[in-house]
């Protein structure tokens, strides 16, 4: 749960609530419904302190008694907690708190209910021919690579060279001592959590964000602080204010084709963030696992790192899982040498290192990376456009077309995505409701829909989704 108390000024509420006076019932009830919707949509984060009744009444142009009645309604529904002398803060109702338990990331709902169509997993298919050639080549060299005295382990040096060259090409000087190989991005996050988080450490994350990261930080005992993403991306000034107020141990951001929204942080935002990070002690972790899933038509320049020099409090996490194949358990951490040494000294580091065979296969496979990526991007672009075309005809959902990544982030105004997912599962379609991507269990009216399946399968998924939505009106 979002544990940091942040004051939300009364002046923000007219824009935050929008046109809330419409509808039926007493004005206090309509205001309470608007506040609850703002919480569920992630616009009003959990742990935020609400303004005093008098101030909010003046800003909204209503009687103070109306705000008092609204707060009474919200308290009765468990949506706010009021303490004498401390004001009222937004909280998660008890009936929803089971959402905050750690889960297994993108695979956590896979196969739920035996559904024939699983859209809970946002993973590209394996590049079979290239992978088979790489496995055969790796098998031939494995005996020599495992012989005693082999320097740096099988394939490790070659992989570090490839990764370091890629960072240098993007403008970030990188040497071998800046890199630590891991068995995937989740393993990298686990190492960082083990080294930098303690019980009740605060971690600032985007809302929404990658559920696997949320599970890792929760398992480490961290208190998550939501920083809501806007429709166009990151508000760096707002993030700076949050960092000053919260003083987190770690900040986790996904700037490149963000999971689940597909948003790409612009160069101006990167420059501003680079400047502001100098004033904070937080360890800033940038997850770049989606960086290669760029679906913009060429010649779009590759996303640049947020920093361009070696900075002690900035870490990059990468992986071959999305660009090549999730079954290839190879990821890395790019950081200042002092950070790398601290992580490598952990007993967990050896257990979370990639296997010799995975390193050898990856070393062979990266030789054909551009060819694999070219075909993959074309296929994903076709599947994305097909899904966009089908969903655009539905009046009850809205979404931006992402520039990259593997999924659409659907907004479903007035629809509980958890109920919709349950009805879809009964029709053979597994979906992930929006609250799984929220650090504080909000985002009820959102749904992630991957476009990693072929068009025919996506057609079947949309048909079942439409059936599930139609059934909403018939269920209590």
SVG drawing of the C-alpha trace seen along z (x, -y; Angstrom):
<svg xmlns="http://www.w3.org/2000/svg" viewBox="-31 -29 74 60">
<polyline fill="none" stroke="black" stroke-width="0.4" points="0.0,0.0 1.1,-3.5 2.5,-4.5 3.7,-8.0 1.3,-10.8 1.2,-13.5 -1.0,-16.5 -3.3,-17.1 -4.2,-20.9 -7.8,-21.9 -7.0,-23.8 -6.3,-20.5 -9.7,-19.1 -11.8,-20.9 -9.5,-19.5 -8.9,-16.2 -12.7,-15.4 -13.8,-16.9 -17.6,-17.3 -18.8,-15.6 -22.1,-17.3 -24.0,-15.4 -26.1,-12.3 -28.7,-11.6 -28.8,-11.7 -27.7,-14.2 -24.7,-16.4 -22.6,-14.8 -23.1,-11.3 -22.2,-12.6 -19.0,-14.1 -18.2,-10.9 -18.6,-8.9 -16.3,-11.2 -13.6,-11.0 -13.9,-7.2 -13.6,-7.1 -10.5,-9.2 -9.0,-6.7 -9.9,-3.7 -8.5,-5.3 -5.2,-6.2 -5.6,-10.0 -5.9,-10.3 -3.2,-8.1 -3.6,-6.0 -2.0,-7.6 -2.8,-11.1 -4.1,-13.6 -7.3,-15.3 -7.8,-19.0 -9.7,-20.4 -13.5,-20.5 -13.7,-24.3 -10.9,-24.7 -12.4,-22.0 -15.9,-23.5 -14.6,-27.0 -12.7,-25.6 -15.7,-23.6 -18.2,-26.4 -20.4,-24.3 -21.5,-24.3 -19.0,-23.0 -21.8,-20.7 -21.8,-19.0 -18.1,-18.2 -18.6,-17.0 -21.3,-14.6 -19.1,-13.4 -16.2,-12.6 -18.7,-10.8 -19.8,-8.6 -16.2,-7.9 -15.3,-7.0 -18.3,-4.6 -17.1,-2.8 -13.5,-2.5 -12.1,-4.8 -10.7,-7.4 -9.3,-7.3 -9.7,-10.3 -7.5,-11.0 -7.9,-14.0 -5.2,-16.5 -4.0,-14.7 -6.9,-15.1 -8.3,-12.5 -6.1,-10.3 -7.1,-8.0 -7.0,-4.3 -7.9,-1.0 -11.2,0.6 -10.7,3.9 -12.5,5.8 -9.8,4.9 -6.7,5.4 -6.1,8.9 -5.0,7.4 -1.8,6.2 -0.3,9.7 2.8,10.6 2.0,12.5 4.0,14.1 4.3,11.2 3.2,11.6 2.7,15.4 0.7,15.1 -2.7,15.5 -1.6,17.7 -4.0,20.6 -6.5,19.4 -9.7,21.4 -8.2,23.5 -9.0,20.7 -8.2,21.6 -7.0,18.0 -4.5,16.6 -3.9,12.8 -2.3,12.5 1.1,13.1 2.8,10.4 5.6,12.4 6.7,12.7 7.1,16.1 10.5,17.7 12.5,17.0 12.6,20.7 15.1,21.0 17.6,18.6 17.2,20.1 17.8,23.6 21.0,22.6 22.2,20.9 21.5,23.9 23.3,26.2 26.4,23.9 26.4,23.5 26.2,27.3 29.3,27.8 31.4,25.4 30.0,26.2 32.7,28.8 35.6,26.4 33.8,23.5 33.4,25.5 37.0,26.8 39.0,25.7 40.6,22.3 38.2,20.9 38.3,17.2 35.2,15.5 32.8,18.4 31.2,19.7 30.2,16.8 30.3,14.2 33.1,12.0 31.5,12.0 28.1,11.0 29.6,8.2 31.3,6.9 28.1,7.0 26.1,5.2 28.8,2.6 29.1,1.8 25.3,1.3 25.4,-1.2 28.4,-3.0 26.5,-3.3 23.7,-5.0 26.1,-7.5 26.7,-6.0 30.4,-4.9 30.4,-1.4 33.2,1.0 33.1,4.6 33.2,3.4 29.9,1.6 28.0,4.8 26.6,7.7 24.9,10.6 21.7,12.0 19.2,14.7 16.7,12.2 15.3,8.8 13.3,10.2 16.6,11.6 18.2,8.2 15.4,6.5 15.6,9.2 19.3,8.5 18.7,4.7 16.0,5.3 18.2,7.5 21.0,4.9 19.1,1.7 15.7,2.4 14.9,3.2 11.6,3.7 9.4,0.6 11.9,-1.0 10.0,-3.3 10.0,-2.7 8.5,-5.2 7.0,-3.5 5.0,-4.5 1.3,-3.8 0.6,-1.7 3.8,0.4 5.2,3.9 3.5,6.3 6.7,8.4 8.5,5.4 5.7,4.7 5.8,8.3 9.6,8.2 9.5,4.9 6.6,6.1 8.3,9.4 11.3,7.4 9.0,5.6 9.0,2.3 6.3,-0.4 5.2,-1.4 4.5,-5.0 2.5,-5.5 3.5,-8.2 0.6,-8.4 1.3,-8.5 -0.6,-11.0 -2.1,-10.2 1.1,-11.4 3.6,-10.0 5.7,-11.3 5.3,-14.6 9.0,-15.0 8.2,-18.0 5.6,-16.0 8.0,-13.1 10.6,-15.5 8.1,-16.7 7.3,-13.1 11.0,-12.2 11.5,-15.3 8.5,-14.4 9.1,-10.6 12.9,-10.3 12.6,-6.8 15.4,-4.2 14.7,-3.2 12.8,-4.7 11.7,-2.3 10.8,-3.7 10.1,-2.1 10.9,-4.9 11.1,-2.9 7.8,-1.5 6.5,-1.3 4.7,1.9 1.7,1.8 1.0,-1.5 3.6,-1.5 4.6,-5.1 8.0,-6.4 9.7,-9.1 10.7,-12.0 14.2,-13.6 13.1,-16.7 11.7,-14.7 14.9,-12.6 17.0,-15.8 14.9,-17.2 15.0,-14.0 18.7,-13.7 19.1,-17.2 16.7,-16.6 18.2,-13.2 21.4,-15.0 19.5,-16.4 18.2,-13.0 19.8,-10.1 17.4,-7.5 18.7,-4.7 17.0,-5.3 16.4,-2.0 15.5,-2.3 14.0,0.9 14.9,1.1 13.6,4.6 11.1,3.2 13.6,0.9 14.0,2.9 10.3,3.4 10.1,0.1 7.2,0.2 7.7,-3.3 8.4,-3.3 12.1,-3.8 14.2,-5.7 13.2,-6.5 16.3,-7.1 16.8,-4.6 15.9,-5.8 18.9,-7.3 19.7,-6.5 18.5,-9.0 22.1,-9.6 25.2,-10.0 27.9,-9.6 28.6,-7.2 26.3,-8.2 26.4,-6.4 22.7,-6.5 21.5,-5.4 21.0,-1.8 19.8,-0.3 18.2,3.1 18.1,5.0 17.2,8.4 17.0,10.5 13.7,11.8 11.4,9.5 13.8,8.8 14.7,12.5 12.9,15.0 11.7,15.1 13.0,18.7 16.5,17.4 17.3,16.4 19.8,13.7 19.6,10.2 22.0,7.6 22.5,4.6 24.4,1.6 25.6,-0.6 28.5,-2.4 31.4,0.1 30.8,-0.4 27.2,0.7 28.2,3.7 30.7,4.8 28.1,4.4 25.6,6.6 28.2,9.2 29.2,9.7 25.7,10.9 25.4,14.7 22.3,14.4 24.3,13.1 25.7,16.6 22.2,18.2 20.7,15.5 23.5,15.6 22.6,17.0 23.6,20.6 26.7,21.3 24.5,22.8 22.2,19.7 25.2,17.5 26.6,19.5 23.2,19.5 22.8,15.8 26.3,15.1 25.4,16.9 21.9,15.5 22.8,11.8 24.7,12.2 21.3,12.3 19.6,9.9 18.9,7.2 17.4,9.7 15.2,11.2 14.1,7.8 13.3,6.6 10.9,9.5 9.5,9.3 8.7,5.6 6.9,6.1 4.8,8.9 4.0,7.0 3.1,3.9 0.7,5.9 -0.9,7.5 -1.1,4.2 -2.8,2.5 -5.2,5.4 -6.2,5.3 -6.5,1.5 -8.8,1.8 -11.1,4.3 -11.2,2.4 -11.8,-1.0 -15.3,0.0 -16.2,0.6 -17.8,-2.5 -17.1,-1.4 -13.3,-1.4 -10.7,-3.9 -6.9,-3.7 -3.9,-5.3 -2.0,-3.4 1.4,-2.7 4.6,-3.5 6.1,-0.3 5.9,2.5 3.6,5.6 0.2,4.4 -2.7,1.9 -3.7,0.2 -7.5,0.0 -9.5,-2.5 -13.1,-1.2 -15.1,-4.1 -17.6,-2.8 -16.5,0.8 -15.0,2.9 -12.2,4.7 -12.1,7.4 -15.7,8.3 -15.1,8.2 -12.1,10.5 -14.1,13.0 -16.9,13.0 -14.3,13.4 -12.6,16.3 -16.0,18.1 -15.9,17.7 -12.4,19.1 -10.4,15.9 -7.9,15.0 -7.2,11.3 -5.3,9.2 -7.4,6.5 -5.8,3.1 -5.4,3.3 -2.6,5.8 -0.5,3.0 -1.2,0.6 1.0,0.3 -2.0,-0.4 -4.7,1.7 -6.5,-1.0 -6.9,-1.3 -10.2,0.7 -11.3,-0.7 -8.3,0.4 -7.3,3.6 -4.0,4.7 -4.5,6.4 -1.4,7.9 -1.1,8.1 1.4,10.9 -1.0,13.5 -1.8,13.9 -4.7,11.9 -7.1,14.9 -6.5,15.5 -6.9,11.7 -10.2,11.8 -11.4,14.6 -10.2,12.7 -12.1,9.6 -15.3,11.6 -15.2,13.1 -14.4,9.8 -17.5,8.3 -19.6,11.2 -18.2,10.7 -19.0,7.0 -22.5,7.6 -23.0,10.0 -22.0,7.3 -25.5,5.9 -27.0,9.3 -24.7,10.0 -25.1,8.5"/>
</svg>
